[in-house]
Amino acid sequence: MAATNTTAPPHATIDTEIPVKWSGGVKNHIIVDVALRALLCVTGLGAVIVMVTSKQSKMIPISPVMIIPLDANWSQSPAYIYYVVANCVACLYSIITGASSVLALKKIGGSSEKLQSYFLILDSLLLGIVSSAVGAGAAVAYIGLKGNSHSRWNKICNMFGSFCHHVGVSLFMSLISTVVLLLLVWLSFYTLTRKIMKR
């Protein structure tokens, strides 16, 4: 009997490389993440634009024979300056992290745990900053709207209605930014928890 050769020819090697497959959950997570960061950018930029265009000038009578021009401007209040800077930071941050998410999506088909943990920490930090800025701005806005009789601070919204309207719209948009940041924190935490549980 003739012996049969059972060895495979050199060109018949087995390809052991496993192609990277999209995970529906990871892909959906990144799409939601990028959408939320885009919304954060829009609301943060909108809040800044509305606030910095809120200046109003008016002639105010201080006596029966004297009228003086007075301005209401966001730059006159340290709380509003902090508010504008915080929203500018949030807008810039959303652009950088959104681009990072898109690059992670194109490079590896999903975000890594390391990138997600960075997002969780930075999103939480920014949530605290923007929330405190909204709180400070809202406190000053409330004094402008209602005044404070104990401190003898007069309300100004009865005289500077346009200014107060701009401030109110800006604070509402920034409040949406805080909700978006909270959703981003929850999303990152949920994604990391699922990855840990699968191990």
C-alpha positions in Angstrom: 0.0 0.0 0.0 1.2 3.5 -0.8 1.5 5.9 2.0 -0.7 8.9 1.8 0.7 12.4 2.6 -1.5 14.0 5.2 0.4 17.2 5.6 -1.2 20.3 4.2 0.6 22.3 1.5 2.3 25.5 2.5 -0.4 27.7 0.8 -3.2 26.1 2.7 -2.7 27.8 6.1 -5.6 28.5 8.4 -6.5 32.2 9.0 -6.9 32.6 12.7 -7.5 36.3 12.7 -11.0 37.1 14.0 -12.6 40.1 12.3 -13.8 42.9 14.5 -17.5 42.9 14.7 -19.7 45.8 15.6 -21.5 45.4 18.9 -25.0 46.9 18.6 -24.9 48.1 22.2 -21.5 49.8 22.0 -22.4 51.4 18.6 -25.7 52.7 20.0 -24.0 53.9 23.1 -21.5 56.0 21.1 -24.2 57.4 18.9 -26.2 58.5 21.9 -23.1 59.9 23.6 -22.2 62.0 20.5 -25.8 63.2 20.2 -25.8 64.3 23.8 -22.5 66.1 23.5 -23.7 67.9 20.4 -26.8 69.0 22.4 -24.5 70.2 25.2 -22.5 72.3 22.7 -25.7 73.8 21.2 -27.3 74.7 24.6 -24.0 75.9 26.1 -23.2 78.1 23.1 -26.8 79.4 23.0 -26.7 80.3 26.7 -23.5 82.3 26.1 -24.8 84.1 23.1 -28.1 85.1 24.7 -26.3 86.3 27.9 -23.6 88.4 26.2 -26.2 90.1 24.0 -28.3 91.1 27.0 -27.0 94.6 27.5 -29.8 97.2 27.8 -29.5 101.0 28.3 -32.2 103.2 29.6 -32.8 106.8 30.8 -33.8 106.6 34.4 -35.3 109.6 36.3 -33.7 110.1 39.7 -35.4 113.3 40.5 -38.2 115.5 38.9 -35.5 117.5 37.1 -32.7 114.9 36.4 -32.6 111.9 34.2 -29.4 109.8 33.9 -28.5 106.9 31.5 -28.1 103.6 33.2 -26.9 100.2 31.7 -27.7 96.7 32.7 -25.0 94.4 31.5 -23.9 90.9 32.3 -20.3 91.9 32.8 -21.3 94.1 35.8 -21.9 90.9 37.9 -19.1 88.5 38.9 -21.7 85.7 39.1 -22.7 86.3 35.4 -19.0 86.4 34.4 -18.5 83.0 36.1 -21.7 81.8 34.4 -20.5 82.8 30.9 -17.0 81.3 31.4 -18.5 78.0 32.7 -20.8 77.7 29.7 -17.9 78.5 27.3 -15.9 75.7 29.0 -18.8 73.3 28.7 -19.2 74.2 25.0 -15.4 73.6 24.3 -15.4 70.4 26.3 -18.3 69.0 24.4 -16.6 69.6 21.1 -13.3 67.9 22.3 -15.1 64.9 23.9 -17.5 64.5 21.0 -14.6 64.4 18.5 -12.9 61.8 20.8 -16.0 59.6 20.8 -16.2 59.8 17.0 -12.5 58.9 16.6 -12.9 56.0 19.0 -15.8 54.8 16.9 -13.8 54.9 13.7 -10.7 53.4 15.2 -11.8 50.4 17.2 -15.5 50.2 16.6 -16.4 51.2 20.1 -15.1 53.2 23.1 -12.5 51.7 25.4 -13.1 51.4 29.1 -10.2 53.8 29.8 -11.8 56.6 27.6 -15.2 55.9 29.2 -13.8 56.2 32.7 -12.1 59.5 31.8 -15.5 60.8 30.4 -17.2 59.7 33.6 -14.8 61.7 35.8 -14.7 64.8 33.5 -18.4 64.8 32.9 -19.0 64.7 36.7 -16.6 67.6 37.3 -18.2 69.7 34.6 -21.6 68.9 35.9 -20.6 70.4 39.2 -19.1 73.5 37.6 -22.1 74.2 35.3 -24.6 73.5 38.1 -22.9 76.0 40.4 -22.8 78.6 37.6 -26.5 78.2 37.0 -27.2 78.5 40.7 -25.1 81.6 41.0 -26.7 83.2 38.0 -30.2 82.3 39.1 -29.6 83.8 42.5 -28.6 87.1 41.0 -31.5 86.9 38.5 -33.9 86.4 41.4 -32.6 89.5 43.2 -33.0 91.4 40.0 -36.6 90.1 39.6 -37.8 90.4 43.2 -35.2 92.5 45.0 -34.4 92.0 48.7 -36.0 94.3 51.2 -33.8 93.1 54.1 -30.6 94.1 52.3 -32.3 97.1 50.6 -31.5 95.8 47.1 -34.0 97.1 44.6 -35.4 95.0 41.8 -34.4 96.1 38.3 -36.5 93.9 36.0 -39.4 96.4 36.2 -37.0 98.9 34.4 -34.7 96.5 32.4 -37.2 94.0 31.0 -35.3 93.1 27.9 -32.1 92.4 30.0 -34.0 90.2 32.4 -35.7 88.3 29.6 -32.3 87.5 28.0 -31.0 86.3 31.4 -34.0 84.1 31.9 -33.7 82.4 28.5 -30.0 81.9 29.0 -30.5 80.3 32.4 -33.1 78.0 30.9 -30.7 76.9 28.2 -28.0 76.3 30.7 -30.3 74.3 32.8 -30.8 72.0 29.8 -27.0 71.7 29.7 -26.9 70.4 33.3 -29.6 67.8 32.5 -27.5 66.7 29.4 -24.4 66.4 31.6 -26.3 64.4 34.1 -27.5 62.0 31.3 -23.9 61.7 30.1 -22.7 60.7 33.6 -25.5 58.1 33.9 -24.7 56.8 30.4 -21.0 56.4 31.1 -21.7 54.8 34.5 -24.2 52.4 32.9 -21.8 51.4 30.2 -18.9 50.8 32.5 -21.1 48.8 34.9 -22.3 46.5 32.0 -18.7 45.9 30.9 -17.6 45.0 34.5 -20.6 42.7 34.9 -19.8 40.8 31.7 -16.4 39.8 33.0 
